[in-house]
């Protein structure tokens, strides 16, 4: 599927060029539901987004963004994760975003018991997973220190599917 980048209210939105199943990604709360109604599937930031009920009434699939491999410092759970020692290092390409240790059962528990249920409770019908590639990048960078990160990331995704068999996961 070829991706086009469309400016929406001065924001970057990725949209599918396929007329059969148009979809969009918008990480800003400034987009209006009217502008997003033409898309069948819409990925939105799980914390900052336009009202979901107006999109849902048109039968749209709405996926809430969830970074599994990193936590951005503006997320509500950042300080708790930092205090628990779940953060590994800051991403030099994205200041304010810190890698998470996929191997830590506390992170898996937080994702499955807190983060995904909160996204679904806010009105999304599924989740969009980002930064899974952090596991491979970390393990490649230091195979000793980050041994098992790839396997732990795969297990987290399997656990999500098992815990939430009815939702769309992208």
Phi, psi and omega in degrees: 000124180280136179258137173251150175251120185245133177279127180231109183055036180075009181253154178273125179231128176269132181225142180288141177276353181284122179287339182289325183211076181289138179220159184219154174236125180219118182259032180227147177277000184276346180288145179267148177305326180300321181290334183263354184297337182284351182262140179282325180233131181230127175259125181232156173300134184288343180258328185231105185204161175291168179303126184283330184299326179291329176281322182294327181293345176261013175074027181279146169275126182242120181250131177270133180293134175216118175274119180270334185261348181215156173235126177278145186297343180272353179289146184298334183263005182299308184298320179295317179295321178296314180297328179281350181080025181278344184273141183257300182203156178283141177284116183296336179279339181227081180306138181090002178242126187242136177297149180246148177276101180303333185285343185283120181299336178293325177291314178302315180298315180299316180298310187283322184267335185243303190292308181295314177303323179294319178298313180294320180295334180280355174119357178282151176261002180187188183227148174249116183268130180237164173061026174295333180292348176301324181301312180292320180297317179293315182294325177291321182293322180212085185303328179287306185295323186249023178305131177093359181295318181296313179298320180293322178295316178297320179294323178297317178295317176300319179295323177297315180296320180293319182286331184228067185293340186269348186266160173278132176237124181240000000 
